[in-house]
Amino acid sequence: MDMTLFLAVLSGFAVLYLILGKYASKNINNLTDYFLGGRSVGLWALSVTILATQLGGGTLIGISEETYKVGWIGLFYSLGVFTGLVLLALGVGAKIRKMQVVTLAALFEEIYHSTFLRQLAALCSIFSLFFILVAQIVACRKFSLTLGFDNQAVLFGFWTVIIIYTVMGGLRAVISTDIFQALIITSIFGFLGILLIPAVDWQAAAPASAEIQWLSIAQLSDWWIFPMLFMIIGQDMGQRCAAATNPRTVTKATLLAALIYGSISLVPGMIGILASQQGIVVPENHSILLMTITAFTNPTISALAACAILMAILSTADSLLCAISSNVAMDFKKNVSVNQAKVITFVIGLLALIFSFAVTDIVPTMILAYRTSIYMLFWTILFGVFTESPPKQLAYLNMIAGILLSIAQQFQWLDTLSALLVFVGLGAGQVLWLKQLKVKTQSAS
């Protein structure tokens, strides 16, 4: 790899990000401006920021690691993200925009009329998003180790840049950098896909382990279902839906982002398969993706690809950082100022960096975060958005059942299939409950 080119391009990006952050900080007068860009994000900007948010360490580095281990089954994670974006485009995202909320947790107060439920939902969202953010920093650490920066200078330096420009401009700064990042990421990985496709042995592109011949229920739920459902209830996506100019913009933007994401996310999966087929040995805590690109391309291409990978990690990390700070600032205290929101964002960024040194795996960490939030929030948000005046007891039932179900699966008191059946059964039971309530209401009237 041409390290001189890599460092030069990276330094240029860092300066550009800080300039964009400073420019975005102008005309921020309230928290709606800071966290939602004044609800004026148009089709192109919304599509790009959604795409950049999802093309992060989980998609690029995480998927390449999984396909290296188990073959094409590892692509079910990206399939989950893709189908989740499609579900948002089919009406869920537009409904969220119509609710006129800043955070998804605010739905609990607006629909269920409970401040306590709102704060409990916000805590769950913060927990999930924080661990996903930590996973991005872990991806960044693996990336820097692969480059040979054992002193973590790149990690600390660029994480500082993320914090600074996100603190300065909020969502506007995130979107400004996302537009630039998404163009670079899609261009470079589109080129890599075309370049490396002939090197893959398609006939041998089955699961890498002979023991994994069929997709298990555990893999189906962890790699497909949970990422799909999290697209609907995650505050990072909810924040973008709420920031759109109108509901129709949300529908068009999520569909466009889904189509581009579905194409680009195939590339890291293909690269993981290629690494497995070629017998590339990857040291612990190093990036399979970057090592394989370096092995099959020239120093210039690998340097540009390294920049694109790092930008992908940053594009997800800044979105998560902004989403977490919106939960903290908007759901627990009234009348938070913009300056206080900036302090909150700064502190969260530092805590995530510190906590990342206790984590080593990317996708498993993200799946844990997805699972907890989905078990506690999915049915409550879905019924709250699509039914009229759902009872408060429904929300409490989901919260309690979700906590118990998450604990039971985490400690392996329930296997994945059993937990999934309980989750589905819980939703089906609530559908029947809501139908009975509707019949009783109509009879009484």
Residue, then its C-alpha position, 0 to 999 in steps of 0.5 A: m500500500d502507498m502509505t504516503l498517498f493514504l496519509a495525504v488523502l486522509s489528512g485532506f479528508a480530516v481538514l475537509y470534515l472540520i470545515l464542513g462541520k464549522y459551516a454546518s454549525k451556522n444558523i443552528n438556533n434550537l434542538t430541531d435545527y441541531f438534531l433534525g436539520g430543521r426538518s428540511v432534508g431533501l430527497w438527494a441528501l436524505s438518500v445519501t445520508i441513509l446509505a452512508t449510515q448503513l455502509g459502515g464497519g458492520t457492512l464492509i469489515g463485518i460482512s467480509e469477516e463473516t463470509y470469510k468464515v462461513g461463505w455466502i451465508g454471511l451476506f444475510y446481514s446485508l440482506g437484513v439491512f436491505t429488507g429493513l430499508v424496503l419496509l421503511a419505504l413501504g410506509v413505516g418511514a412516512k408514518i414516522r415523519k407524520m408523527q412530528v417527533v424528534t426521537l422514536a422514544a417520544l412516540f411512547e409519550e405521545i401515543y401511550h401518554s407516559t413519560f416513564l415509558r418514553q424514558l425507558a424506551a430511550l434507555c433501551s435505544i441508547f444501550s443499543l446504539f451505543f454498542i453499535l457505535v462501539a462496534q464501529i470503533v472496534a472496526c476502526r481499531k482493526f483497520s488501524l492494526t492492519l495498516g500497522f499503526d499499533n499505537q492507535a494514532v489513526l484511531f484516536g486522531f480520526w475519532t477526535v475529528i468525528i467528535i469535533y465536527t459532529v459536536m459543531g454541526g449536529l445532523r447537518a454536519v453529519i449529512s454534509t460529510d455523508i454526501f462526500q463519503a457516500l460518493i467516494i465509498t460507492s465509487i471505489f467499492g463499485f470499481l473493486g467489485i468489477l475488478l475482483i469478480p473474475a478472481v472469485d471461483w463461483q462454483a466453489a463459493a459455497p459456505a466456507s465450512a463443511e459443517i455449515q450447509w444450511l442456514s440455521i434459524a439462529q443465523l436467519s434471525d441474527w443475520w437477517i431478521f434482527p437487522m431488518l427489524f432494527m431498521i424500523i425502530g432504530q433512532d438513527m434511522g428514525q432521526r433521518c425519517a423525522a428530518a425529511t421535508n415530507p413523508r413522500t421524501v422519506t419513501k423515495a429516499t429509503l427505496l433509493a438507498a436500499l437499491i444502492y446499498g444492496s448492490i454495494s454490500l455484495v462487494p465486501g462479501m465477495i472479497g471475504i469469499l475470495a480471501s477464503q478461497q485463496g487461503i489468505v491468513v489473517p492475524e487476530n484483530h486485523s481486517i480481512l477486507l483490507m488485507t485481501i484488497t492489498a493482496f489483489t490490487n496495486p498500492t495506489i488502489s489499496a490506499l484509496a480503498a483504505c480511505a474508503i473503508l475508514m470513511a465508511i466506518l466514520s459515516t456510520a459512527d457520526s450518525l450513531l453519535c448524533a442519534i444517541s445524543s438526541n435520545v439523551a438530550m430530548d428524552f430525559k430533560k426539558n429545555v436543553s440548550v444547543n450548547q448542552a447538547k454539544v457537551i452531551t455529544f462530546v461526552i458520549g463520543l469519549l465514552a464509546l472510545i474508552f469502552s471499545f477496548a473491552v470489545t473484539d467482535i463486530v457483528p456479534t456485538m451489533i447483533l446483541a444491540y439489535r436483539t435487545s432493542i427489538y425485543m423491547l420496542f418493536w411491537t410497541i412502536l409498530f402498534g403505536v404507529f399503525t393502530e389508533s389509541p393502543p392501551k398503555q398496558l401493551a407498552y408495559l407488557n412489551m417492555i417487561a417481556g422484552i427484557l426477560l426474553s433478552i436476558a434469557q437468550q443472552f444467558q442461553w436459558l432459551d435457544t434462538l428458535s425458542a426466543l424467536l417463537v416467543f417473540v412472534g407469539l407475543g406479537a400475535g397475541q397483541v394483535l388479537w388483544l387489539k382486535q377484541l378491544k376494537v370490537k368492544t369499543q365499537s359495541a359500546s358506541 
